[in-house]
Amino acid sequence: MWDDAGAPVAVPEAKVRALLADLLVRPGAAVSADRLIDDLWGDRPPGNPANALQAKVSMLRRVLGRDRVVREAAGYRLVLDDSVSVDSETFASLVQRARTMDDPRARAAVLAEALGLWRGPAFADVADEEFARTAADRLDDRHLDVLEEHAEASLAAGDHLPPAGGLADLVARHPLRERLRVVHAKALYQAGRQGEALETLADLRKLLADELGVDPGPEAAALHEAILRQDASLAPAPPAAPEKPPAATNLPVSLTGLVGRGACLADVVRLLGATRLVTLVGPGGVGKTRLAVESARGAAGPDGAWLVELTALHGGVADLAQHIAAVLGVRDELPGTAGAWGPAADPAGRLADALRDRRILLVLDNCEHVVEEAAELVALLLAAAPGLRVLATSREPLAVDGETVYQVEPLGEDDAVRLFAERAAASAPGFSLDRDRDAVAEICRRLDGIPLALELAATRVRALGARELAARLGDRFRVVAAERRGAPARQRTLRAMIDWSWELLTPSERIVLRRLAVHRDGCDPAAAEAVCACGGVHATEVLGLVTRLVDRSLVVMAEGPDGPRYRLLESVAAYALERLDEAEELAATRDRHLRHYLALAETAEPLLRGPEQRAWLTRLDTEAANLRAALENTSASDAARMVTALTWWWLLRGRFHEARGALAEHAPGGLLHTAFALLTGDHTASAEPDGEGRAVWLYAYGLFHAGRPDASREANARAQELFTENGDRWGTAAALALSAMHAMNAGDLAAIADTGERAAALFRDLGDRWGELQTVLPLANLAEVRGDYAEAGRLQSEGLGIARDLGLRAEESERLSGLGRLALLAGDAERAHDLHERARRLAAEQGYRYSEVYALVGLALGARRSGDLDDAEARLLAIREGHESSPLGEHLMAAELGFVAELRGDADAALAHQREGLAIAVELAEPRSLALSLEGMAGVSALVGDASRAALLLGAADAARRAVGAPLPSAERGDVDRITASAAFALGDAAFAAAFEEGARLPVDEAARLAADQAVSRAAG
């Protein structure tokens, strides 16, 4: 599958691709579920075939869209309408159209378009499957037919058709195809290889006789005779008549293709058809001239299109008019002759008169250094010559009435890579994009996608290679210094390209440009004023000068979250920094930059915990690069202030590693540094919980996530004391929220309700939505345990809304997984899979390992409950091998693996996994975890025929759950009901009930010992 841009669309898993193929071979028809299951799994169906098929259908719908795969009474049907293009249908349509054409050249062109749709064998993944074999064979036969037709049409059109290569390979693979042999023989003959042509026909005759017992048909026999006679009818067709000569023009012929500008070219040609003055603006080297030339070629008028290069021109309007007249061949008449303009006529007037009745497109290239003169002359000419159109290129608009300005942007990443790769391959024959793709992407990014810079850099690949070139771009003006011979002086090197623009600036514009260069990833107007206003430029002048630099295409203006932002392309910034250093202003400018962003961070810090939280998160996100830059150039005291102020932003955004690194460098050893060490995997880090209350709380938060609950509870209690002493309501809410998390892990439902609800109410009152979000998990978990799935869903959905509103991607992933769990409990396997998969993708994209594991576990749970035991086991084992989990997570995976093994009838494996889980549950001392392990061990007992022990363990598990007010809700009783049914069938209802009651009376620790003894005795036996 391919999208509208021609990029491949991944269809995950072989089974999902097979499902798509199965539906495609029966277009428009419904395929029964039984038929699909048989086609996909054959004689090895999964444990629950219907649910497994539904899971694959869900995965296909996520690729195609839900409306594309519909369920009907008769089965599943693939819906294909006019918005979807199926290559096989498009292929057939093009072939049918070609067969109606008399002109062989046109026929060959359409057939070539049809053949271009083939990207590999038909139904490649499943061509050998019974359901696809007939359709694949039919399509392959059609493909061969059209290959033959295309070869015949090409020969009839007089095109040279190489007899070796493609045709020879086809003959070797299909030696008995007579039509193919005939066209191959004709191509050999027309290439002057008469003997080989006769030889291939003789080989055909022998093969047909030996294998089929027949002679060649009349066409092959006639061709054999014609070759022997050297019949004139076999001579190549004459070439096509030349096209009508183009209109007069001086547009240069391009030696290389125009890469990545197809849409721009169409836009400019369209604009030239609708308006008379179009100005292409953009930074130096972006490709304005090349785009203008190609656009003019496609929009030339009856009197042609003419390129007028203004780079070397200096002077006034008269000089400009005389230069244009000379390019157009407009001559001055001698005085006294017919047609003389007379001595009073000025050059501009004479040019206007000459163009008055002509329908011509004038391309004025590089107007920036004569922009005022060009604007005056263009206005005059357009007023005098109604048939004139002007296409100008400039680094700033002409600013005259009727002008349409078209911004030529740098190339996007894919087009930039393609351009660089083409130019690098031309200059370095051994270059491989596949080998060096990452390095090339880095080069293209660092050079801002500017075509001239990319072409200059590509010439260095032969000497440096792409990887070394990428590594050396910090010194870009020396590395990318190779000259392009024959290019204008301003385009011969990267430095010359920017020098040209610099020389056109006023002194004040140069001051602002070089000072803007200390910013990273742009700045807002306030930062521009704070950093640029100093010696030589007043604060009130800065924005006006920045606007001039935007007009001159040296500064890029883009709308940010809070208004305009100004950014320099990376090469321009590097150049401007050199100029800043030359002016001996670098240190002072960086200090002003630091002062501005330190003040911003310290202003934001308290506001991140209240109703303005979202706005300040967004603002700090936008200034992330500037905040890092400020840290790189600061004193120890200012750096300590900065990292302390940024701590809360790092926490809310999940940038734990960045925080740990910055704190280690600028404020090592304290509570904040230790907290982030704990959050990034150093589970042994510790510090004394003394100091400011929020720092102590963050330390407790880190301990909790590092799996050290006792130390976390102690530190949290200390933080709560400090918050109470200082009357800190936010701190009190944070401590309560963390207490709710402790209560959740301990299975203390009453404490969850008390602390979680109080924390949520406080956070709501304070307007801290992040804080409110911290209470969602324990409160939703409480509702789920109590069987109140509607309330759990409400909390998870509200949490998802908060996470999305604040842009908290890790929290968004976790809330999606929470909703996925609820969908699983509701029996909606498709929705559960969809939610967990969305959560997994989001977490993986952002690098959030905990959230990814949470989603992966959900997918494994769904796979087991759908009957796909192989998928469930594979996912659980992959989690174990590739990710760290908390003790609670390890316990759940052990229990799940045990249930998978039990459902397969593998008692030994089930026992090993459940025994492992039981040991973890005993260590955790959490009643519901113990209950789950007892239920798992009951399943093992039932499997090996010990129904009495199974009933006893089920009774103990039920009592453990009820003791903490968390009896198993009906939606979660699948395993328990299954094991109960097995044991009750073996014992009889009365005996089962007696054993169940006996187990319910056992203390939970004694039941756990009993289960462990069973595991030991069976392992020993």
N, C-alpha and C positions, 0 to 999 in steps of 0.2 A: 504494500500500500504506500501511496505517496500523497503528500498534501498539495495544496494549490501552488506552492512554490517549487514543487518537484523534489522536496526533501522526503526521505523515507520516514514512515510512521511505524514505530515499533509495535507489533502485536505480540504480547508476552506469551511465552510458553508454547511448546509444540502442540499441545492439545487444543489450545485456543485457536491457533492457526489452522489446525485440522477442522475445527468446528466451523470457522469462516469458510474454508474450502468446501465443506460438506453442504453448506447453505448456498454457496455460489454455483455449485454444479446443478442445482435445481432452482434456477432463478424464478422468483415470484411464487414458488410453491412452498407450502408448509411441509416441514419434515418432522415426523413423529419423534417424540423423546426416545422411544425404544430404538428406532432406527439410528438416531444420533449416538446413543449409548453404545450400540453394537459397532458402529463405524469407528468410534473413538477408542473404545477399550477392548473390542473383540471378545475373546473368551476369558479375559482377566478383568472383569468389571470391579470398581471400588466397592467398599462395604455398603455404602448407601448411594447407589448409582444416580437416583433422581436428584439428590442434593449436590452430588459432585458435578452433574451436568449443569445444574442451576448456577453453581459457582463459576464454571467456565463461561456460561452465558453472561453472567454479570461482568466478568473481566472483558469480554468482547464488547459489551455495551459501553464500558468506560472508554474504549478506543473509538467506537463508531458513533456513540450516542444512544441513549435509551430507546429512541423512537425508531432506530434502524433494525433492531432485532425484537420482533413482537411475538407474543405468545398467543396462539389461537387454539381452538378446540382440537384441530388436527395436528398441532405441534408448533414448532418455531419457524418463523418466516423472516427472510432478509428483505427489508424494504428498500428499494432502489428507485429514486425518482430523478427528475431532471437535474437536481443539484449535485448528483453523484455521477461521476464518469467511471464506467467499467472498461478497462482497456480492451477486453475481448470484443465488446460491442462497438467501441470506437474503431477498432481495427477492421471489423467487418464492414462498417459504414464507409470508411475510407476506401477500402478495396472495391466495394460496389460502385462508389463514385468514380474511381479510376477506370473501371471497366467500361464506363460510358464515354470516355474521352477518346477522340480520334488522334490528337496530337501526341506522339510517343514521348516527347519531352515532358509535357504536362502530366501525362500518365505516370511516367517514371518518378516525377517529383512527389505525387500524391502517394504512390506505393512506398516510396522511401519514408514518407511521414508515417505511414501505417507500420512499417517495419521498425521504425524508431521507438514504437511503443513496447517492443519486446525487450525486457530487461533480464531475461533468463528463461529456463524451461517452464512450461505451463505447469501450475500446481506443484512447484519444485519440491516442497516439503512432504507432499503426500502423493506424488505421482504414482507410486507403487501400491497405494491402498486401493482396495477393490472399488470403493465408492467413487474414486476420482480417476481411475485408469482410463475409462472410456472417454471422458471429457478431455483429459490431458492428451490422449492419442489423437482425438479429433482436432484439437487446436494445433498440435504439432504438425499434422498433415496440412492444415490450412496455411501454416507458416511456410512450409516448404513450397506449396503452390505459389504463394505470393513472392517468395524469393526468386522462383523461376520467372514469374511474370515481370518482376522488376528488372532482372537481367535482360530479358527480351526487349523490354521497352527502352532500356538504356542503349542497347546496341542499335535499335531502330532509330534512336535519336542522334546517333553519331557519337555518343560518348565513348571514351576509351574505357574498356572494362578489363582490368588485369585478369588474365586467365589463371594465374597462380593465386595462392592465398585462399580467399573466401570460396570461389567457385570450385577450385581443386579440392579443398577440404570437404565441401558438400558432396562432391562426386565420390570421394573416398568413403564417406559415411553412408551414402545411398547409391551404390554402384548400379542398381537396376532401374533407376528413374530415368526413363528415356528422354523426357523433355529437358531434364537437367543436363544430360549428356549432349544434347543437340546445341543448347546455348553455350555450353563450355567449349564445344568444338568450333563454333562460330567465333568465339572470342579468341581461341588459339589461332585460328586462320587469319583473323584481322590483325593479330599481333605478329604475323609473319612466320608462324610456326606450323606450317602446313602438315609436316610429318607427324607432329604430336596430335594434330586434329584428327588425322586419319587413324592414328593409333588408338585414340580414345573411343572412336566409333567401332573399330575392330574389336576392342576389348568388350564393348557393350554387346556386339553380336555373339561373341563367344560365351559370355556369361548368361545371356538369355537362352542360348541353345543348351548349355550344360545344366542350368538350374531349372529352367521352365520349359525347355523343349520348343521354343518359338523363335521366330525371326524378328528383327527390329521392324517397327512400323514404317509406313511410307515416308514420313517426314525425315527420319534418320537416314533411310536409304537414299532419298532425293538429295539430302545434304552431302552424303558421301560421294555421289556422282558429281554434284556441283563443285566440290572441292577438287576432284580429279580434273575437271574441265577448267578449273580456275574461273568459274562463272563470274561475269561482271556484277551480277546481282548480290554477290557476297561482299563487294567492296563496302567500306564504312560509309554511312550516310554523310552528306555534306554538313558542315557546321551550321548552326543557326545564324540567320541574318543578323548583322550588327544592329544594336538598338539605335534609336534616334540620338544624335549627338546632344549632349546636355547644353543648357544655356551657358553663355559666356561667364567665366568666373576665374578668379585667381586663388580659390581655396586650395590649400596644400593637400596632397594625397597622403593619408595617414599610413604609416608603416606598421602600426600595431593596432590591435583591437581596442575598442572603448569598453572598459570593464566597469560594471556596476552602475552604469548611468542610463540604462534603458528607460526607466520611469522619468528621469530628469529630461532626457531627450524628447520623449513624447510630450512632456509638460511644456517645454520651451517652444517646440514646433506648434503646439496648440495655441500658446499665447501669441506667437507671431501671426497666427491667422486671425486673432481677435483684436489685437492692439498694434499700434505702429511703433512704439518704443518699449523695448524690454531691456533691462539692465541686469546682467548676472553679477552678483556681488558675493564675496567670500574671501577667506584668508589667502595669502600667497601660496601657490602650489596646489590649490585644491582642484584645479582642472577647469577653470573658467574658460580659458582659450580653447581647449580641446572640445569642450561641450558646445561652445559657440560655433566652432567650425562645423561640427557634425550637425548641429541644429540648422545652420544656414544651408547646408547641403540638402536638407530635407524640406526647407521652406523657401528656396530660391524663387524669385519672381521671374516673369517672362524675360526681363533684361538682366537676369543673373544675380549672383551674390558675390560681393567683393569684400575682401578682408583688408582693413587698414590698420597696420601696426603702429602704435603711438609711443612705444617705449622710448625711442631715441629723440622724440620731438620735444622742443622747448620753444616757448614764444607765445604770442597772442592768438586771437581768433583768426586773423589773416594768415598766419603761418600754418595753422591747422587746416584751413580751407585749401590753401595751396598744396599741402601735402596730400589731402584726399583727392583733389583734382588730378594730381600727378599719377596717383594709383589708378584712377578711373580712366586715364588717358584723355582728360579734358584739356584742350589746348587754348591758349590765348590767340585770338584772331589778330592779324596785322592791322594796324590803323588804316582806315580808308577802304577796307575790303568789306564785301557783303557779310553780314553777321557779326561785325565787330561790335563789342560791347561799349566801346568808347572809353576814354581815359578816366571818366569819373567813377566808373563801376569798380567797387572794391572786390577782393578775391572771394569773400563770402557770398556777395551778391552774384558774381559771375557763376559760382558753383551752384547756387540755388536755381539760376536760370537754366543751367545745363541739365539739372535733374528734374525740372518742372514737369516734363511729359514722360518721364521714364518710370517704369515699375521695377524697382530695384531694391535689393536688400543690402544694406550697408552694415558691415561688422566693424565696429570701432573697438579695438583691443587695447586694454591697459590704459584707461582714462584717468587713473587716480592722481597722477602728478600734474595733469592739465584739466582737472575736473571742472573748474569754473569756465574755462574757455570752451571745453567740449560741450558743456551744458548750454552755453549761449549759442554756439553754432548749430547744435542739434535742434534747438527750439526754432531757430530761423529756417533751417532746411525743411523741417516737417511742416511748417506753416506755408512754405512756398511750393512744395512738391507733394501733391496729394497721393501719388503712387509710391512714395518712398517709405520704407520701413527701416528702422535702425535697431540693431542688436549690439549693445555695448557690454564690455566687461570692465569691472572696476572694483577696487577694494572698498568703495563707498558709492552710494547712489548719486546720480546726476542731479536729482531733486528739481526736475522740471515738470510742468503740467503734462498729464497724459502718460507719465512713466509708470511702468509695471516693474517692480523690483522682484527678482527671483534669487533667493538665497541658495547658493551652491554649498551643500554641507560636505564635510569629510565623508569618506566611504564607511559604510557599516562594516562590522567585523568580518563577515563572510566574504564580502566583495574585496575588502582590503587584503585578506589572505589570498584570495584568488589572483589579484593583481600582482602582489609580491611574488607569488609562486610562479606565475607566468614569466615575469621579468627575470627572476632568479634562475629559472630553468634555461632561459635563453643565454644567460651569461655564464652559468656554471652547469655544464652538461650532467654532472653527477648528482645534482640536487634532487632530493626526495622530500616532498611535502609530507608524506605519510610518516617518515622517520623524524622529521623536524617540526611537526605541526604545532606543538606547544611553544617552541622557540619563535616560530613565525607569528603566531598569535600575539606573543609578547612584543615583538618588534612592531607589529601593526598598531597595537595599543599605545606603545610608548611614542610612536610617531604620529599619533592622533588620526590615523587613517588618511593622511594627506598624500594624494597620489604622487606628487613630485618627490616628497621625502621617501616614500616607499620605493620608487624607481631608483633613486640615488642609492638607497641602502642596498637594494637588490644586487647592485653591481659589486658590492663588497663580499658577497657570499662565496665567490670563487676563491678569494684569498683567506677569508676567516671562517667560513661555514656559518650556518644560521645560528647555532647555539652560542658560538663565541661572539658573533655580532650582537646578539641580544644582551649578552653579559657586559658588553663594552659601551652600551648606549648612554651610560652616565656621562661619557665624554663624546657626545654625539657630533659636535661640530668638527672634531678631529677625525672621528671614525667615518662619518658620512661626508667625506671631503673630496671624493672622486669627482672630477669634472665631467660634465656631459658635453662632448665636443659637438659643435653645431647649434647648441641651445643658446638663447639670449643670455647675456651676462648675468642677469638677475636669477636665472634658473640653473646655473651651472653647479652650484653647491648649496647645501642647506643653509649655510651662513649667508651667502649672497641673497638667497630668497628673502630672509628676514631683514638684512641690511637695507634692501630696497624700500621696505615699508618704514623702517626706523628713520631713514633720511628724510622722509616726507612729513615727519612729526614736528610740531612746535616744541620749544624747550619745556613748557609746562606739561604737554602731553607725554614727553619722554620721562619726566619726573614721576608722573602718576603710573605710567606703564611699568617702570622698573620697580616701584614700591609695591604694586599689586602682586608682583611675582613671589613675595614671601608667603602668600596664602596658598593653602592646599585645597584643591577641589572647589575653588571659588570662594566668594564672600558676598555678604549682603551690603546694602548701601551704608549702614552704620559702621561696619568694619572697614569699608573702603575709606570713609571719612576719617575714622580714628587712626588708621595706619598711614594713609597717604598725606594727611594734612600736617605739614611742617615746612621748614625752610623752603621758600620758593612757591608754595601752594597753600592758600587759605582753605579752611574747611568748607566754606561756602562755594568754593570753585571746584571741589573734587568731583561731584556728580556730573557737572557739565563737561568736565574733561573726560570722565569715564564714558559719557554718552558719545563724545567725539571718537573715542577709541573703538567703541562698538560700531559706529558708522564706518570706520576705516578697517573693519574686520580683523582687528588685533585683539579685541576683547569679545568674548561670546556672552551674550545675555540670555538667560533662560529663567523661566518662572520657577521659583522654589516654593516650598510650602507656605512661606510667610511673605512672598513678594519676589522681586527680581533678585537674581544672583549673577555675579560677574566672574567669569572664568577665563583663564589664559590657556590656549593650547600648550601642551607640554614643551614643545620645541620653542615656542615664543617665551614661555616662562623661563626656560634654561638660558635663553639669550638675554632676557631682561635681568636675570640674576647676575649674569656677568657684568652687565652695564651698571647694576646697583653696586657691585663690588668695586668696579672702576671708579665710581663716584664717591667711594669711601662712606657709604650710607648703610651698609648691610647690617651692622650691629645695632645701630640706632633704630632702624626700621623693624628689625626682629624684636626689639624690646617693646616697641609700641604694639606690635602684634601680640606679644605675650600679655601685656597689661590688659588689652581688650578682652582676650579670651579667658584669662584668669578671673576677671570681673564677671564675665558671662557665666562661668562654671559656679562661682560662689553665689551668684544671684539665683541660679537654677536649683541648687542643692535642696533648700527647704521646700521649694515649690513643687518638687517631685513627689511630695507626700500629701498632696491636697487636690483641690478641684481643678487646678491648672496643670495637673500632671501630664495629660496627653499633649498639650501644646509645648511644654518644656521638653518632654521626651523627643518630640519631633524636631525641635530646634537643636537640641544637642546631637541628635542623629545627623542632622544636616551639616553640623560643624565638626563632625568626628575627626576628619583629617586635620583641620586647623587646631583642634585641641591636642592631638598627638604632636603636631609640629611645634606647638608652644612648649610642650614638655621637653622637646629635644634641645631647646636653647634657653635654659633658665638656670637660676641659682638653686642651691639645695633647699633653701627656705621656701622659695616660690614653688618649687617642684612638690614639696611636701604639702603645701596648701592646695595645689592643683589636684593631686591624686586623692586627697581627702575629700575634696569637693566633688570629684567624679565618681566616688565609690558607689553612690546610690544609683546613678545612671548605669554603671557597669552591672550592678546587681539586677536591676529591672530588665535590662536588655540581654541578660544571660552571657555577658562577655567576661566570663570568669577568668579565662587564661590571660586576656589582656590586662585585667585588673591585677592578677597575681604578679605578672611581669613588671608592671609599673610600680606597684607597691614594694616589690622586692628591691627595685633599683632606688626608689626615692623615700620609702618609709618602711624599711625592713624590720621584721621581728615583732611588730605590734599585733594587736587583735585583728585589725583589718587584713593585714597580710596573712595571718594565720587562717582567718576565716576563708579567704579565697584559696589558700593552699588546700584546705579541707574540701572545698567545692570542686577542686580540679584533680582529685584523686590521691592526695597525700593524706591518707586516713590516720596517720600517726601524729600529725602536727598538733601542737598544743601550746597554750599560753595561759597565764593567770587571768581569770575573768574579772579584772579590775579596770576601771576607766569609765569613759562616757557610756551611758546606758545603751545607745544604739549600736555602738561598737561591740559591747558585751552580747547584745541580742544577735548581732550578725555572726558572732563567734558561735553562739548556741545553734543558730540556723545551720552553719557549716558542719558542726558536730552531728547534728541530726542527719544530714544528707550523707555524711561519711559513715553512717551506721554505728554511731556511738551514743545510743539513747540515754544512758545514765549520765554521762558527762554533759550531754545537751540539756537534760532536765535541770541539772544543777546550775548551769550557766544561765539558762532561761529564768530560773527562779531569782538569781542574782540580778538579772536585767530588770525583772518585774519590780524588785525592791527599789532599784534606782529610779524607774519610771514613776513609781508611786511617790517617792520622796520629792521628785521634781514636778509632779503634777502633769506628766507627759501623757496625754490621752492617746496619741498615736502609738507611743511605745507600749502602753498597756494593751492596746488592740493587737499589736504585733506579738507580744508575749502570749496572749490568750490564743491567737491563731496557731502558734507553734505548739502550745499545750494541746490543742485539739488534734494536731497531727500525731503527737505522742500517744494520746488516748486512742486514736484510730489504730495505730500499730499494736497497742496493748489490748485491743478489743474491749475497751471501757466505753460502752455506748452512752452511759449517762454523762460521763465527762466530755465526750464529743459534743453532745447536745448543749451542755452548759457553756463550755469555753468557746465552741465554734459559733454559736448563735450570738453570744455577747461580743465576740470579736467582729463578726459581720456587721452588727448594728453600729458599733463604734466606727468602723471604717466607712460605712455608708454616711454617717453623720459628719465625718471629716472630709468626705469627698474623695477618698483615696480608693480608686477602683482596683489598683494592683493589690492593695491590702485585702479588699473584699474578695478578690479572686483567690487569695490564699486559703480562704475558708470553704471554697466550693468543694474541694476533694473530700475533706472529712465529713462535711454535711451531706454530700451526695452519697458517700459510702454508707453513712448512717441510714439514709432513706432506703438505699438498696438492700442493706441487711434486714431492715424491717419489712421489706417487700413492698414499699411504697415507691414503685417505679415511676409513677407520674411525677412525684416530687423530685426524685433523683434526676429525671429527664429535664425538669424545669431548671434545676440548679446547674446542670451541665450545659444546657442551652444558654442560660444567662452568662455563665462563665465563658462560653465560646464567644458570645457577643462582646464581652469586655476584652477578651484577649485580642480579637480582631480589631476592635476600636483602638487599642493601645499599640497594636503591631507587635504583640508578644507571640512570636511564632512557636516557641516551645510549649507555652501554655495552650495555644490553639491546637497543637497536635495532641496534647494530653486530653483536652476536652473532647476532641473528635473520637479518641479512643474510648473515653468514658461513655459517649453516646453509642459507640459501637458495641460495648459490653451490654448496654441496655437493649439494643436491637437484637442481640444474640439471645438474651433472656426472653424477649418477646417472640422468638421463633422466626424472626425475619433475617434469614441467613444472608440474603443478597445485600440488604442494607448494612448489615453488620460488616460484611467483607468490604463493602465500598468505603465505609467510614474508617475502618482500620487501615485500609490501603492508602487512603488520603492522608491519614495521620502519619503513616510510615514514610511516605514520600516527602511530606513536609519536614519531618524530623531529619531525614537523611540529607535533604537539600541544605538544611541549616547546620548540620553536624551535631544535633542534639541526641547523644547516645541513649540517655535514659528514656526519652520520649520515644525513640525508635524501638527500643526493647519493649516498652509498654505496648506499642502497636503490634509488634511481631508476635508477642504472646497472645494478643487478641486474635490475630490471624490463625495462630495454631489452635486456639480454643475453638474457633469457628470451623476449622478443617475437621477436627475430631467430631464435633457435634453434627457435621454434615456427612460423616461416614468415610471421609478421605483420610484413613489412618496413616498412609504413607506420607502424605503432605504434612499432616500434623507432626509426625515424628521428625521429619526432615527439618521443619521449622524450629522445633524445640531444640534439636541437637545443634542446629546452626547458631541459635541464641547462646547456648552454652559455650560453644567453641569460640565465638567471635565477640562476645560481650560480657562485661562484668554485671552481676546482679546482686541485689541485696539478699540477706537471708530469707526474707519473705518471698522474693522472686525465685530463689533457688528451691524453696519448699514447693511452690506452686508448680514449677517445671518438673520436679521429681514426681509429684503426685500425678500430673498429666501424662508423663511418660509411662507411669505405672498403669494408668487406665488404658492407654493405647495398647500396651502389651497384654493386658487382661482381655481386652476386646478381641485381640488376635488369638487368644488361647495360649499364650506363652507364659506359663505360670512362673517359671524361674526368673525371667526378665521382669515381670510385674512385681514379684517379691523384692528383687534387688532395688528397683526404683522406689517402691513404697517404703521399704526399710530405710533408705536414705532420707526420704522426706520425713519419716517419723522421727528420726534422730534430730533433724533440724527443728521440727515442731516442739519437741521436748525442750530443746535449748531455748527456743523463743518463749515458751511457757504462755503462748497465746491460745485461748480456748478454741477459737474457730479453726486455727491451723491444726491443732491436735485433732479436732473432730474430722477434718478433711482427711488426715492421715489414717485415722481409725476406719473411716469409710473405705479408703483405698485398700487397707489390709483386709477388710471384710470382703471386698471383691476378690482378693486372692484366695481367701478361705473358701468362698463359694465355688471358685474355679477348680480347686483341688478336691472338692467334695466334702469339706468340713463345714456343713451348713449351720451347725449349732454355734460354732465359733463366729461365723459370719453374722448370725442374728445377735449374738452377745455384743460384738463390736459395734454393730449398727445402733443398738440400744445405748451404748456408752457414748457414741458420737452425738446422738440426739439429745441426750441429757446434758452434754457439755455445751451444746448450742443454746439450749433452753436456759441453762444456768446464767448465761449472760444476756438473756432477753433477745436472742437472735436465732429463733428456730428457722430451719431451712425453708425458704419460700417455695411455693409450688413450681415456679419457673426454673428453680435450681435443683430440683429433685431427680433429674434424669438418671444419674448414676445410682443414687440411693434406691430409687424405685426399681431399677433394673436388677440390682443385687438383692433387694428385698424379694422380688418375684422369684428369683432363682432359689434363694434359701427357703422361702415359704413353700415352694413347690416340692422341695426335697424333704422338708420336715413335716409338712402339714401346718395348717394355720395355728392350731392350739400350741404345738411344740415351739413354733416360731415365736409366738407371742410370749411364751414363758421365758425363752432364752433372751428375747429382746428386753423384757422387764428386768431380768437378772443383770444384764449389762447396764441398764439405766441406773441401777442401784450402786454400781461400782464407782468409786472415786476415779476421776479421769486419769490421775497419774498411775493408778493400779491397772486401769484398762490399757494404758500405753505400755506398761511393763509386760502385760499379758500378750499384747500384739508383738512386742519386741522379742519375747521368748519364743513365740511362734516362728518369727523370722529366723532366729538363731537355730532352733531345732530343725527347721526345714532345710536351712543352708547346710547344717551338719549332716543331715540325712541325705 
